[in-house]
C-alpha cells in the first residue's frame, strides 16, 4: 500500500522550507533470508496439503498454491542463512516507480540443513525526531501484525554451512491491480550435495 502513502505525501505534505512536513516512518528496508521447512508445518498445511485432501489427490492445486507467498510467523530457528537487504527506501523522496525493483541475492548458509524457501521482512526508521527509533518485522524481533512473507521452493535442497545461495529477486505491481505484486526469484546453488538453477514466479494477492 506504499503507493497510496506516496500519493498522500505528494498531495498534502507541506513543502514550506521554513516548516517542512514529515512522514513517520521515513526510512524502510526490506530483507530476505533462507529458511528450512519450519517446525510449525506451514508448508505442510498450506502447500503439501493438496497431495492428499481427505483421500483425494488434488496435486494440480499444489502447483498454484506454491506460487502464492504466505504471510505467517516464522520461528527464528527456521532461518538458515544471513539476511540481506534487497530494497532501501527514503519515504520522503522515493517515487512510485521505485517500488518496481530488481535486486541481487547472495546468502550464506549458517548451518547444514535443507533449503525450503525464503523469508522476507522489513524494518522501518523514524529518524525525523530528536530521538530516532524504529522497529523490525524480522523473525528474530517482537511479533507484529505484519508477520513475515514466505516464498517456498517446489522441493527442498540440501545445503551445507558456508555454501552460497545466489540469484536475483524482482518485484512489480500487477498490471490489473497495482495492490497485487508479481514477484520472481531466480536461485542458483552449487553445493556439495545440491545443484540448483531455478526461476520461480509468485503472485502476492
Residue, then its C-alpha position, 0 to 999 in steps of 0.5 A: x500500500x506504499x503507493x497510496x502513502x506516496x500519493x498522500x505525501x505528494x498531495x498534502x505534505x507541506x513543502x514550506x522550507x521554513x516548516x517542512x512536513x514529515x512522514x513517520x516512518x521515513x526510512x524502510x528496508x526490506x530483507x530476505x533470508x533462507x529458511x528450512x521447512x519450519x517446525x510449525x508445518x506451514x508448508x505442510x498445511x498450506x502447500x503439501x496439503x493438496x497431495x492428499x485432501x481427505x483421500x483425494x489427490x488434488x496435486x494440480x492445486x499444489x502447483x498454484x498454491x506454491x506460487x502464492x507467498x504466505x504471510x505467517x510467523x516464522x520461528x527464528x530457528x527456521x532461518x538458515x542463512x544471513x539476511x540481506x537487504x534487497x530494497x532501501x527506501x527514503x519515504x520522503x523522496x522515493x517515487x512510485x516507480x521505485x517500488x518496481x525493483x530488481x535486486x541481487x541475492x547472495x546468502x550464506x548458509x549458517x548451518x547444514x540443513x535443507x533449503x525450503x524457501x525464503x523469508x522476507x521482512x522489513x524494518x522501518x526508521x523514524x529518524x525525523x525526531x530528536x530521538x530516532x527509533x524504529x522497529x523490525x518485522x524480522x523473525x528474530x524481533x517482537x511479533x507484529x501484525x505484519x508477520x513475515x512473507x514466505x516464498x517456498x521452493x517446489x522441493x527442498x535442497x540440501x545445503x551445507x554451512x558456508x555454501x552460497x545461495x545466489x540469484x536475483x529477486x524482482x518485484x512489480x505491481x500487477x498490471x490489473x491491480x497495482x495492490x497485487x505484486x508479481x514477484x520472481x526469484x531466480x536461485x542458483x546453488x552449487x553445493x556439495x550435495x545440491x545443484x540448483x538453477x531455478x526461476x520461480x514466479x509468485x503472485x502476492x494477492 
